[in-house]
Amino acid sequence: MVEDGKFKGVIGVGGLLLARVPEEIAQARSKFYADKALERDEAVKTDLLRDQHPSMPINVDRSSRVTFGGKKS
């Protein structure tokens, strides 16, 4: 908690302050960045398909998997 100055009584650590953001703004921000991620993904896919050669097609099926642990010896 900030003890003095302009931000007295506000929660802060190392020059960072905790702030409230209206839910509409938070949702708009989340949608904006989700849309940006989709645009980038489409741009990468389009660039790959444009640069592929007919004799060497590029497979754009992508997936990821996360596993934890495994067999212990």
Beta strands, then each sheet from edge to edge (+ up, - down):
strand 1: 12-13
strand 2: 16-17
sheet 1: 1+ 2-
end
